[in-house]
Amino acid sequence: MATVGKVIKCKAAVAWEANKPLVIEEIEVDVPHANEIRIKIIATGVCHTDLYHLFEGKHKDGFPVVLGHEGAGIVESVGPGVTEFQPGDKVIPLFISQCGECRFCQSPKTNQCVKGWANDSHDVMSPKETRFTCKGQKVLQFLGTSTFSQYTVVNQIAVAKIDPSAPLDTVCLLGCGVCTGFGAAVNTAKVEPGSTCAVFGLGAVGLAAVMGCHSAGAKRIIAVDLNPDKFEKAKVFGATDFVNPNDHSEPISQVLSEMTNGGVDFSLECVGNVGVMRNALESCVKGWGVSVLVGWTDLHDVATRPIQLIAGRTWTGSLFGGFKGKDGVPKMVKAYLDKKVKLDEFITHRMPLESVNDSIDLMKNGKCIRTVLSLE
């Protein structure tokens, strides 16, 4: 390619500061350094975690930044030391690394990695080093990926090579939301056949959790959300019951307990709200109930009465659905191509990158499940 070895100028949506609309700018994307890959992003989903950083987390050192972390693209060039990838490969950049060598990567118990960017800058939600500049200023790469840019540079330990036949404008959703929800049910909760589950929050992550519960053989899947418009969509992914907390005067945990003879076997919180996390735990049956925190937040403490856990409930969390990215994402792509998991059904809107602020408004107002932005 004519761009190999050169700084690329391209379009990107830059968040110059918190609580402000993104601005379409021309940025400079440096050449890939050692062990890095420069990727032409073809499409990206808009995820709630992008909005969290912009409107809730708002860390003072986290701007300016190019958001986006749910993308898919094609390798444009590789830096020194890269042997696993070559130009033309279809890939999904990962916000969670897999070096394959550290004690976490060597363990089947976790998908954490000590070499990931988050080990020393998780609060800023971007690594300190960046390959982006704009107007002479350094621009951060959100979650190490920054898929709201036509080109990005990512370390090879945070890139998954995928099937060359995969449609990038659909499988991009596997870069975050769908793997996060599906894996939380299948890998983290380990939902069992014949079990009863409750999923709190019916965004893309929650719907993917519903799909995971269904895939694992749950016989009853209760979808919980304040927006009744989402219930029909949840049915597509396998939900059997629907509860709107606004329709009840009792606490939602009590409602679910009465519906299920003492509580559900598994619950998944897919909102990122500490109050909902407590409700999800307390909706579980004593003795063996498992509740998984899936929604991202780091603003408040989470709390419950000790007896809830002493009684035998398990409270745990899930990052990226427990998938080791370089291994798990290609398998999920294959599962989609084999029609074993749904992806198209999550996409409610498609827009060009220039409409990124419209896509953010849709999500803020609960008017979409997933919007996919085209960067071509």
Secondary structure, 3 states (H helix, E strand, C coil): CCCCCCCEEEEEEEECCCCCCCEEEEEEECCCCCCEEEEEEEEEECCHHHHHHHHHHCCCCCCCEECCCEEEEEEEEECCCCCCCCCCCEEEECCCCCCCCCHHHHCCCCCCCCCCCHHHHCCCCCCCCCCEEECCEEEEEHHHCCCCECEEEEEHHHEEECCCCCCHHHHHHHHCHHHHHHHHHHHHHCCCCCCEEEEECCCHHHHHHHHHHHHCCCCEEEEECCCHHHHHHHHHCCCCEEECHHHCCCCHHHHHHHHCCCCECEEEECCCCHHHHHHHHHCECCCCCEEEECCCCCCCCCCCCHHHHHCCCEEEECCHHHCCHHHHHHHHHHHHHCCCCCCHHHEEEEEEHHHHHHHHHHHHCCCCCEEEEECC
